Amino acid sequence: MNKQNVCVVFDLDDTLYLERDYVRSGFRAVGIWCAERLGLEGVQEQAQALFDQGRRGDIFDAALDRLGVGRDAKTVSTMVQIYRHHAPHINLLPDVVKCLARLQDRAYLGLLTDGNAVSQWAKIDALGLRGRFDTTVITGEWGIEFFRPHVRGYRYLESQLGMCRGRFVYVADNPIKDFSAPYTLGWNAIRVRRPASLHEHLKCSSGLACSEVSDLESVPDLVFEMYKTQF
């Protein structure tokens, strides 16, 4: 079947899988390393507890403090690298599988995500998504200054797919950073507000024209309504 002149671009974290699962997987990898190399037990549990309490940015420092261990920059740096470079145990959500199956070969598909490039590619491989998209953009390959809401990733997708801006849809979860750039470029947007996602509590700004769904199963129908294109 010929692809329609529509491109549906997806975010990765908390859009195609639950980010909490990646965090748990990373803490487990760090905990195993600490137990095997440092003889230190309990790192995974302490890191997870801190994360669940809302701690961000210095979780491994705080976990070592809780365990009464003298920490040093080299140890913490190694823990961070293990977290970022581990092979994650994550899975596509069932609604994602159904959504991609309906859109595949019928629309152009893009992936646009921020973050450390090594980590993001590891997630993509763990989810079996390498090669599933016509264009994949990981803004971390350019530098953190190009993380969303910077427009570079969106403009790159436009240049790669050569389509008019009004035929692009961005599907993502975080209303703080995900939708302002595509909105200014004339894209449509769909916000997925998953239960248990990290940004579930955030409301979409009334100034952003985006539909809201709790999963991706209805996304092909929403795109059909936008462009009167059958999927």
C-alpha positions in Angstrom: 0.0 0.0 0.0 1.3 3.4 -0.9 2.1 5.7 2.0 -0.2 8.7 2.5 1.3 12.2 2.5 1.2 12.3 6.3 4.0 11.9 8.8 3.3 10.8 12.4 6.3 11.6 14.6 6.5 9.9 18.0 8.4 10.8 21.2 10.0 7.8 22.9 10.0 8.0 26.7 6.5 7.6 28.3 5.0 7.6 24.8 6.1 4.2 23.4 7.0 2.5 26.8 6.9 3.5 30.5 9.9 5.4 31.5 9.6 4.1 35.0 10.5 0.7 33.6 13.7 2.0 32.2 14.6 3.7 35.5 14.0 0.5 37.4 16.1 -1.5 34.9 19.0 1.0 35.2 18.9 1.0 39.0 19.0 -2.8 38.9 22.1 -2.7 36.7 23.8 -0.3 39.0 22.8 -2.3 42.1 24.4 -5.5 40.6 27.6 -3.6 39.8 27.8 -2.2 43.3 27.2 -5.6 44.9 29.8 -7.4 42.7 32.5 -4.7 42.5 32.1 -2.8 45.8 30.5 -5.5 48.0 27.7 -3.0 48.6 24.1 -4.2 48.9 21.0 -2.1 48.8 21.9 0.5 46.2 19.0 -0.4 43.8 16.4 -0.2 46.6 17.7 3.1 47.9 17.9 4.6 44.4 14.4 3.5 43.6 13.0 4.8 46.9 14.6 8.2 46.2 13.2 8.3 42.7 9.7 7.4 43.9 10.0 10.3 46.4 10.7 12.7 43.5 14.5 13.0 43.9 16.3 13.8 40.6 19.8 14.7 39.5 21.9 13.3 42.4 20.2 10.0 43.2 23.3 7.9 43.3 25.1 10.4 45.7 22.0 10.3 47.9 21.7 6.5 47.8 25.3 6.1 48.9 24.8 8.7 51.7 21.7 6.7 52.9 23.9 3.6 53.0 26.5 5.4 55.1 29.2 4.9 52.4 31.9 7.4 51.7 31.3 8.5 48.1 33.7 9.9 45.6 33.2 11.4 42.2 34.8 8.5 40.3 32.4 5.9 41.8 29.4 8.0 41.2 30.5 8.8 37.6 30.9 5.0 37.0 27.4 4.4 38.4 26.0 7.0 36.0 27.8 5.4 33.1 26.5 2.0 34.0 23.0 3.4 34.2 23.2 5.1 30.8 24.9 2.2 29.0 23.1 -0.8 30.4 20.9 -3.0 28.1 17.5 -2.1 29.4 14.7 -4.5 30.2 11.7 -2.6 28.7 8.8 -3.4 26.4 6.5 -1.7 24.0 3.1 -1.1 25.5 0.3 -3.1 23.8 -1.5 0.0 22.5 1.7 1.1 20.8 2.0 -2.2 19.0 -1.5 -1.8 17.6 -1.0 1.8 16.7 2.3 1.2 14.8 0.8 -1.8 13.0 -2.0 0.3 11.6 0.3 3.2 10.6 3.2 1.1 9.2 3.3 1.3 5.4 0.4 3.7 5.4 2.0 6.9 6.8 5.6 8.1 7.1 6.8 7.5 10.7 9.3 9.5 12.6 10.9 9.3 16.0 12.1 12.4 17.9 13.6 12.1 21.3 16.0 13.9 23.6 18.6 12.4 25.9 22.0 10.7 25.9 22.4 9.1 22.4 23.8 5.8 23.7 20.9 5.4 26.2 18.3 6.3 23.6 19.7 3.9 21.0 19.8 1.1 23.6 16.1 1.7 24.4 15.3 1.7 20.7 17.1 -1.6 20.2 15.5 -3.1 23.4 12.1 -2.2 22.0 12.8 -3.6 18.6 12.3 -0.2 16.9 15.5 0.2 14.9 14.4 0.4 11.3 10.7 0.9 12.1 10.8 4.6 11.4 11.5 6.5 8.2 13.6 9.0 10.2 14.9 8.8 13.7 16.2 11.9 15.5 18.0 11.8 18.9 18.8 15.4 19.7 21.5 14.3 22.2 23.7 13.6 19.2 23.8 17.3 18.5 24.1 18.5 22.1 21.8 19.3 25.0 21.2 22.8 23.7 19.1 21.2 20.9 16.8 19.3 23.3 13.1 20.2 22.9 11.6 22.7 22.8 14.3 23.7 20.3 13.0 23.5 16.8 16.0 21.8 15.2 14.7 18.3 15.5 11.4 19.1 14.0 12.9 21.1 11.1 15.3 18.2 10.4 12.3 15.8 10.1 10.7 18.2 7.7 13.8 18.4 5.6 14.2 14.6 5.6 10.7 13.8 4.6 10.1 16.8 2.3 6.5 17.3 3.2 4.4 20.4 3.9 4.4 21.3 7.6 0.6 20.9 7.9 0.9 17.2 7.3 3.0 16.4 10.4 1.6 15.2 13.7 3.7 14.9 16.9 2.7 12.4 19.5 4.3 12.9 22.9 3.7 13.1 26.6 5.3 16.2 28.1 3.3 19.5 27.6 6.1 21.6 29.1 8.6 20.9 26.3 7.1 18.8 23.6 4.4 20.9 21.8 5.4 24.6 21.6 7.9 24.1 18.7 5.6 21.9 16.5 2.7 24.3 17.2 4.8 27.3 15.9 5.7 25.2 12.8 2.1 24.5 12.0 2.1 20.8 13.0 -0.8 19.0 14.7 -0.1 17.4 18.0 -1.5 14.6 20.2 -0.6 14.4 23.8 -0.6 11.0 25.4 -1.3 11.2 29.1 -0.6 7.7 30.4 -1.4 6.5 33.8 1.9 6.0 35.8 3.8 8.2 33.3 6.2 10.7 34.9 4.3 13.7 33.5 0.7 12.5 33.9 0.0 15.2 36.4 0.8 18.0 34.0 -1.9 19.8 32.1 -1.6 20.8 28.4 -1.5 24.6 28.0 -4.8 26.0 26.7 -2.7 27.9 24.1 -1.5 24.6 22.5 -3.9 23.0 20.0 -3.4 19.3 20.9 -5.7 16.4 21.3 -5.3 14.3 24.5 -5.5 10.5 24.8 -4.6 8.0 27.5 -2.9 5.6 25.1 -2.0 5.3 21.4 -4.7 2.9 20.1 -6.9 5.8 18.9 -4.1 7.8 17.3 -4.6 6.4 13.7 -8.3 7.4 13.9 -7.4 10.9 15.2 -5.0 11.3 12.3 -7.7 10.2 9.9 -10.0 12.9 11.3 -7.3 15.5 10.9 -6.5 14.7 7.3 -9.5 12.5 6.1 -7.0 9.7 5.3 -7.9 6.1 6.1 -5.6 4.0 8.2 
